[in-house]
């Protein structure tokens, strides 16, 4: 028992060191290519200095590290287990009666810990830094962007409308005003506003036309609103207030990438987003993918062991290691394909997020059972 525990700790240290080294190397390589691409885009923009471009690339680094973490676990594990097998350390341990399932608990625990840290601790930092990088990219390296770049320049919002009935709905359409054109005291304004108020059965109750709608804390303020009732006869212009849960930042974030939102902020944001009538499929998929990251990291550790612990005397080591790398990229492709189907609504979000980890777990378990049996 003491031998197995000591061996597990020893293998875990070797696995952790190689995984972290591989993570640093891969993240640095991807960041270098990202910097080169940013420099290419900044070549025609005098205001985009090398320092600014370097800052954007550095702000993206935690996000890049999170994206390549599963591959770092796979490649680092393959190298670590192959070295232990080549030096006959694992061969001797298994000949002494120590099962592969015994000393693999340590590396799997390391992989799960790395995945959990990435989800719970690195994700908030990564999302904040990526959001900052996107804002700088938007400001200095892109011609247009944000919600003002929508087709036709109009923004459509849907939200609950408790002013009609408990489950009423309000749909607003208007042109968002740029921040530099806002009046003092305004945080967000729509011009050329059309508002439709619907019942819970989507039955039209009223239409409102107004020159502008101002978003204030907890409500939309619509001065000089002309209300058309069910008889389509306009009422005299009046001041209209509609309760809302929307804020300027939430409207901006609803069109931003889910990667710019913290793991801990996603559940409440999804609830608000769906209550406002936005689609939250991408955000739900991203949240479930973050939840599945520890399992995916553990699967990569098991795959690394299954493809690299074969004795070199039996031959075919290069093919086995190549097979491990190919299996990792196959899981990456499966993850992207299921993600696309999940965003399109063809697959349930939970299945789309967890299917790659589940498929990899079955493959890794089959390989290790064959390895132990053979």
VEXDODREN-447211 format. One record per residue (C-alpha): residue number from 1; residue in three letters; x, y, z. Coordinates in Angstrom, 1 decimal, padded with zeros to 4 digits. Example, Ala and Ser with C-alpha at 12.3 -4.5 7.8 and 13.67 -1.06 7.14 Angstrom:
<rs>
num  residu  X  Y  Z
1  ALA  012.3  -004.5  007.8
2  SER  013.7  -001.1  007.1
</rs>
This chain:
<rs>
num  residu  X  Y  Z
1  UNK  000.0  000.0  000.0
2  UNK  002.8  002.4  000.9
3  UNK  004.6  001.5  -002.4
4  UNK  001.5  002.3  -004.4
5  UNK  001.0  005.6  -002.6
6  UNK  004.6  006.7  -003.1
7  UNK  004.5  005.7  -006.8
8  UNK  001.3  007.6  -007.3
9  UNK  002.8  010.8  -005.8
10  UNK  005.9  010.3  -007.9
11  UNK  004.0  009.8  -011.1
12  UNK  001.7  012.7  -010.2
13  UNK  004.7  015.1  -009.8
14  UNK  006.1  014.1  -013.1
15  UNK  002.8  014.4  -014.8
16  UNK  002.0  017.8  -013.3
17  UNK  005.5  019.2  -014.2
18  UNK  005.3  018.1  -017.8
19  UNK  001.7  019.3  -018.2
20  UNK  002.5  022.8  -016.9
21  UNK  005.6  023.0  -019.1
22  UNK  003.5  021.9  -022.1
23  UNK  000.8  024.4  -021.2
24  UNK  003.4  027.3  -021.0
25  UNK  005.0  026.3  -024.3
26  UNK  001.7  025.9  -026.2
27  UNK  000.3  029.1  -024.8
28  UNK  003.4  031.0  -025.6
29  UNK  003.4  029.7  -029.2
30  UNK  -000.2  030.6  -029.8
31  UNK  000.3  034.0  -028.2
32  UNK  003.2  034.6  -030.6
33  UNK  001.1  033.8  -033.6
34  UNK  -001.7  036.0  -032.2
35  UNK  000.8  038.9  -031.8
36  UNK  001.9  038.5  -035.4
37  UNK  -001.7  038.6  -036.6
38  UNK  -002.4  041.7  -034.5
39  UNK  000.7  043.4  -035.9
40  UNK  -000.4  042.7  -039.4
41  UNK  -003.8  044.3  -038.7
42  UNK  -002.2  047.3  -037.0
43  UNK  000.2  047.9  -039.9
44  UNK  -002.1  050.5  -041.5
45  UNK  -003.2  052.2  -038.2
46  UNK  -000.7  054.7  -036.9
47  UNK  -002.5  055.0  -033.6
48  UNK  -002.1  051.2  -032.9
49  UNK  001.4  051.2  -031.4
50  UNK  003.5  048.1  -030.7
51  UNK  002.8  048.5  -027.0
52  UNK  -000.9  048.5  -027.5
53  UNK  -000.8  045.4  -029.7
54  UNK  001.4  043.7  -027.1
55  UNK  -001.1  044.6  -024.4
56  UNK  -004.0  043.1  -026.4
57  UNK  -002.0  039.9  -027.0
58  UNK  -001.1  039.7  -023.3
59  UNK  -004.7  040.3  -022.2
60  UNK  -005.8  037.3  -024.4
61  UNK  -003.2  035.0  -022.9
62  UNK  -005.3  033.5  -020.0
63  UNK  -008.1  032.8  -022.5
64  UNK  -005.7  031.1  -024.8
65  UNK  -004.3  029.0  -021.9
66  UNK  -007.9  027.9  -021.0
67  UNK  -008.6  026.8  -024.6
68  UNK  -005.5  024.7  -024.9
69  UNK  -005.5  023.2  -021.4
70  UNK  -007.0  019.9  -022.5
71  UNK  -004.3  019.5  -025.2
72  UNK  -001.6  020.4  -022.8
73  UNK  -002.8  017.7  -020.4
74  UNK  -002.9  015.2  -023.3
75  UNK  000.6  016.1  -024.7
76  UNK  002.2  016.6  -021.4
77  UNK  000.8  013.3  -020.1
78  UNK  002.0  011.4  -023.2
79  UNK  005.5  012.7  -022.8
80  UNK  005.5  012.1  -019.0
81  UNK  004.2  008.5  -019.3
82  UNK  006.4  007.7  -022.3
83  UNK  009.5  008.8  -020.3
84  UNK  008.4  006.7  -017.3
85  UNK  007.8  003.7  -019.6
86  UNK  011.1  004.1  -021.5
87  UNK  013.0  004.2  -018.2
88  UNK  011.1  001.0  -017.2
89  UNK  009.8  002.6  -014.0
90  UNK  006.2  001.9  -014.9
91  UNK  007.1  -001.5  -016.3
92  UNK  008.8  -002.6  -013.0
93  UNK  005.9  -001.2  -011.0
94  UNK  003.3  -003.1  -012.9
95  UNK  005.5  -006.3  -012.7
96  UNK  005.5  -005.8  -009.0
97  UNK  001.7  -006.0  -009.0
98  UNK  000.8  -002.3  -009.0
99  UNK  -002.2  -001.8  -011.2
100  UNK  -002.3  001.0  -013.7
101  UNK  -005.6  002.1  -012.2
102  UNK  -003.7  002.6  -008.9
103  UNK  -001.0  005.0  -009.9
104  UNK  -003.2  006.8  -012.4
105  UNK  -005.4  008.2  -009.7
106  UNK  -002.8  010.8  -008.9
107  UNK  -002.4  012.1  -012.5
108  UNK  -006.2  012.1  -013.0
109  UNK  -006.6  014.1  -009.7
110  UNK  -004.0  016.6  -011.0
111  UNK  -005.9  016.9  -014.3
112  UNK  -009.3  017.4  -012.5
113  UNK  -007.7  020.0  -010.2
114  UNK  -006.2  021.9  -013.2
115  UNK  -009.6  021.8  -014.9
116  UNK  -011.4  023.0  -011.7
117  UNK  -009.0  025.8  -011.2
118  UNK  -009.4  026.9  -014.8
119  UNK  -013.2  026.9  -014.5
120  UNK  -013.5  028.5  -011.0
121  UNK  -010.5  030.7  -010.7
122  UNK  -009.0  031.4  -014.1
123  UNK  -012.3  031.9  -015.9
124  UNK  -013.2  035.2  -014.0
125  UNK  -009.7  036.6  -014.7
126  UNK  -009.7  035.4  -018.3
127  UNK  -013.2  036.8  -019.1
128  UNK  -012.3  040.2  -017.6
129  UNK  -009.0  040.4  -019.5
130  UNK  -010.6  039.1  -022.8
131  UNK  -013.4  041.8  -022.5
132  UNK  -010.7  044.5  -022.1
133  UNK  -008.8  043.1  -025.1
134  UNK  -012.0  043.1  -027.2
135  UNK  -012.7  046.7  -026.3
136  UNK  -009.2  047.7  -027.3
137  UNK  -009.4  045.7  -030.5
138  UNK  -012.7  047.3  -031.3
139  UNK  -011.5  050.8  -030.6
140  UNK  -008.1  050.7  -032.4
141  UNK  -008.0  047.8  -034.9
142  UNK  -011.6  047.5  -036.3
143  UNK  -013.5  049.9  -038.4
144  UNK  -016.9  049.1  -037.0
145  UNK  -018.3  047.0  -034.1
146  UNK  -020.6  046.8  -031.2
147  UNK  -024.3  046.9  -031.3
148  UNK  -024.2  050.0  -033.6
149  UNK  -022.9  047.7  -036.4
150  UNK  -026.1  045.7  -036.6
151  UNK  -027.8  045.4  -040.0
152  UNK  -029.8  048.6  -040.7
153  UNK  -028.4  050.2  -037.6
154  UNK  -031.4  049.1  -035.6
155  UNK  -031.5  047.2  -032.3
156  UNK  -034.3  044.9  -031.3
157  UNK  -035.0  044.1  -027.7
158  UNK  -037.7  041.9  -026.1
159  UNK  -038.5  042.0  -022.4
160  UNK  -041.2  041.3  -019.9
161  UNK  -043.9  044.0  -019.6
162  UNK  -045.5  043.8  -016.1
163  UNK  -047.3  047.1  -016.9
164  UNK  -049.8  045.2  -019.1
165  UNK  -050.3  042.0  -017.2
166  UNK  -048.1  039.6  -015.1
167  UNK  -046.8  037.9  -018.3
168  UNK  -047.0  040.6  -020.8
169  UNK  -044.2  041.2  -023.4
170  UNK  -042.7  044.4  -024.8
171  UNK  -040.7  044.5  -028.0
172  UNK  -038.6  047.6  -028.7
173  UNK  -036.9  048.7  -031.9
174  UNK  -034.7  051.7  -032.4
175  UNK  -031.3  053.0  -033.4
176  UNK  -028.8  053.0  -030.5
177  UNK  -027.1  056.3  -030.0
178  UNK  -023.3  056.3  -029.7
179  UNK  -021.8  057.2  -026.3
180  UNK  -020.3  060.4  -027.6
181  UNK  -023.7  061.7  -028.7
182  UNK  -025.6  061.0  -025.5
183  UNK  -027.0  063.9  -023.6
184  UNK  -025.7  064.7  -020.0
185  UNK  -027.1  062.2  -017.6
186  UNK  -028.0  059.6  -020.2
187  UNK  -026.4  056.1  -020.1
188  UNK  -028.2  054.6  -023.1
189  UNK  -030.7  055.9  -025.6
190  UNK  -032.6  054.6  -028.6
191  UNK  -033.8  057.0  -031.3
192  UNK  -036.7  056.4  -033.7
193  UNK  -038.4  054.0  -031.3
194  UNK  -041.2  051.6  -032.1
195  UNK  -042.7  049.6  -029.2
196  UNK  -045.1  046.8  -029.4
197  UNK  -046.9  045.6  -026.2
198  UNK  -048.2  042.0  -026.4
199  UNK  -050.2  039.8  -024.1
200  UNK  -049.0  036.5  -022.7
201  UNK  -050.6  034.8  -025.8
202  UNK  -048.7  037.2  -028.1
203  UNK  -051.9  039.1  -028.9
204  UNK  -051.1  042.8  -029.9
205  UNK  -052.5  045.2  -027.3
206  UNK  -050.8  048.5  -028.2
207  UNK  -048.2  050.1  -030.4
208  UNK  -046.1  053.0  -029.4
209  UNK  -044.1  055.4  -031.6
210  UNK  -041.7  057.9  -030.1
211  UNK  -038.6  060.0  -031.1
212  UNK  -036.5  058.4  -028.4
213  UNK  -036.4  056.0  -025.4
214  UNK  -034.0  056.5  -022.5
215  UNK  -032.8  053.6  -020.4
216  UNK  -032.7  054.6  -016.7
217  UNK  -032.1  052.3  -013.7
218  UNK  -035.1  049.9  -013.6
219  UNK  -037.2  051.5  -016.4
220  UNK  -037.4  052.8  -019.9
221  UNK  -038.4  056.4  -020.0
222  UNK  -040.3  057.4  -023.3
223  UNK  -041.2  061.1  -023.5
224  UNK  -043.8  062.2  -026.0
225  UNK  -044.9  058.6  -026.7
226  UNK  -047.8  058.3  -029.1
227  UNK  -049.9  055.2  -028.2
228  UNK  -052.0  053.4  -030.8
229  UNK  -054.6  051.2  -029.2
230  UNK  -056.4  048.2  -030.6
231  UNK  -058.6  050.5  -032.7
232  UNK  -055.4  052.0  -034.2
233  UNK  -056.5  055.5  -033.2
234  UNK  -053.5  057.5  -031.8
235  UNK  -053.9  058.9  -028.3
236  UNK  -052.4  062.3  -027.4
237  UNK  -048.6  062.3  -026.8
238  UNK  -047.8  061.3  -023.2
239  UNK  -044.8  060.3  -021.0
240  UNK  -044.5  056.5  -020.8
241  UNK  -042.5  054.5  -018.3
242  UNK  -041.9  050.7  -018.7
243  UNK  -040.2  048.6  -015.9
244  UNK  -037.1  046.7  -017.1
245  UNK  -034.3  044.5  -015.8
246  UNK  -032.0  045.6  -018.6
247  UNK  -028.9  047.8  -018.1
248  UNK  -026.6  049.3  -020.8
249  UNK  -023.9  046.7  -019.9
250  UNK  -026.3  043.8  -020.2
251  UNK  -027.4  045.0  -023.6
252  UNK  -023.8  045.2  -024.7
253  UNK  -022.9  041.9  -023.2
254  UNK  -025.9  040.1  -024.8
255  UNK  -024.2  040.7  -028.2
256  UNK  -020.7  040.0  -026.9
257  UNK  -019.0  036.6  -026.8
258  UNK  -019.9  034.4  -023.8
259  UNK  -016.1  034.0  -023.3
260  UNK  -016.1  037.6  -021.9
261  UNK  -018.4  036.6  -019.0
262  UNK  -017.2  035.0  -015.8
263  UNK  -018.2  031.4  -015.0
264  UNK  -019.8  032.7  -011.7
265  UNK  -021.7  035.4  -013.5
266  UNK  -023.2  033.3  -016.2
267  UNK  -026.2  031.7  -014.4
268  UNK  -027.7  035.0  -013.3
269  UNK  -026.9  036.6  -016.6
270  UNK  -028.6  033.7  -018.5
271  UNK  -031.7  034.2  -016.4
272  UNK  -031.8  038.0  -017.1
273  UNK  -031.0  037.4  -020.8
274  UNK  -033.9  035.0  -021.3
275  UNK  -036.2  037.1  -019.3
276  UNK  -035.4  040.0  -021.6
277  UNK  -036.2  037.9  -024.6
278  UNK  -032.6  037.3  -025.9
279  UNK  -031.4  033.9  -026.9
280  UNK  -029.1  032.4  -024.2
281  UNK  -028.1  029.2  -026.1
282  UNK  -024.5  030.3  -026.6
283  UNK  -024.2  031.3  -023.0
284  UNK  -025.7  028.0  -021.7
285  UNK  -023.4  026.0  -024.0
286  UNK  -020.4  028.0  -022.7
287  UNK  -021.4  027.5  -019.1
288  UNK  -021.9  023.7  -019.6
289  UNK  -018.5  023.5  -021.4
290  UNK  -016.8  025.1  -018.4
291  UNK  -018.5  022.6  -016.1
292  UNK  -017.3  019.8  -018.3
293  UNK  -013.7  021.1  -018.4
294  UNK  -012.5  019.1  -015.3
295  UNK  -013.9  015.9  -016.8
296  UNK  -012.4  016.6  -020.2
297  UNK  -009.0  017.2  -018.6
298  UNK  -009.3  013.9  -016.7
299  UNK  -010.2  012.1  -019.9
300  UNK  -007.1  013.6  -021.6
301  UNK  -004.9  012.2  -018.8
302  UNK  -006.4  008.8  -019.2
303  UNK  -006.0  008.9  -023.0
304  UNK  -002.4  009.9  -022.5
305  UNK  -001.8  006.9  -020.3
306  UNK  -003.6  004.5  -022.6
307  UNK  -001.6  005.6  -025.7
308  UNK  001.9  005.9  -024.1
309  UNK  002.3  003.2  -021.5
310  UNK  003.0  000.4  -024.0
311  UNK  006.4  -001.1  -023.5
312  UNK  009.0  000.0  -026.1
313  UNK  010.2  -003.6  -026.5
314  UNK  006.8  -004.6  -028.0
315  UNK  007.3  -002.0  -030.8
316  UNK  004.8  000.4  -032.3
317  UNK  005.4  003.1  -029.7
318  UNK  005.5  005.9  -032.3
319  UNK  002.2  004.7  -033.8
320  UNK  000.7  004.6  -030.3
321  UNK  001.8  008.1  -029.4
322  UNK  000.6  009.4  -032.8
323  UNK  -002.7  007.7  -032.2
324  UNK  -003.0  009.5  -028.9
325  UNK  -002.4  012.9  -030.5
326  UNK  -004.9  012.0  -033.3
327  UNK  -007.5  011.0  -030.7
328  UNK  -007.0  014.3  -028.9
329  UNK  -007.6  016.3  -032.1
330  UNK  -010.6  014.0  -033.0
331  UNK  -012.1  015.0  -029.6
332  UNK  -011.5  018.6  -030.5
333  UNK  -013.3  018.2  -033.8
334  UNK  -016.2  016.4  -032.1
335  UNK  -016.3  019.3  -029.5
336  UNK  -016.6  021.9  -032.3
337  UNK  -019.2  019.9  -034.3
338  UNK  -021.4  019.2  -031.3
339  UNK  -021.0  022.9  -030.2
340  UNK  -022.2  024.1  -033.6
341  UNK  -025.2  021.7  -033.4
342  UNK  -025.9  022.9  -029.9
343  UNK  -025.9  026.6  -030.9
344  UNK  -028.2  025.8  -033.8
345  UNK  -030.6  024.0  -031.4
346  UNK  -030.3  020.7  -033.2
347  UNK  -028.8  019.0  -030.1
348  UNK  -029.6  019.7  -026.4
349  UNK  -027.1  022.1  -024.9
350  UNK  -026.1  019.7  -022.1
351  UNK  -025.4  016.8  -024.6
352  UNK  -023.5  019.1  -026.9
353  UNK  -021.2  020.2  -024.1
354  UNK  -020.6  016.9  -022.4
355  UNK  -020.6  014.5  -025.4
356  UNK  -016.9  015.0  -026.2
357  UNK  -015.8  014.3  -022.7
358  UNK  -018.1  011.3  -022.5
359  UNK  -016.9  009.8  -025.8
360  UNK  -013.2  010.3  -024.7
361  UNK  -013.9  008.7  -021.3
362  UNK  -015.3  005.5  -023.0
363  UNK  -012.3  005.4  -025.4
364  UNK  -009.8  005.9  -022.6
365  UNK  -011.4  003.3  -020.4
366  UNK  -011.5  000.7  -023.2
367  UNK  -007.8  001.3  -024.0
368  UNK  -006.7  001.0  -020.3
369  UNK  -008.8  -002.2  -019.9
370  UNK  -007.1  -003.7  -022.9
371  UNK  -003.7  -002.6  -021.7
372  UNK  -004.2  -004.1  -018.3
373  UNK  -005.6  -007.3  -019.8
374  UNK  -002.9  -007.6  -022.3
</rs>
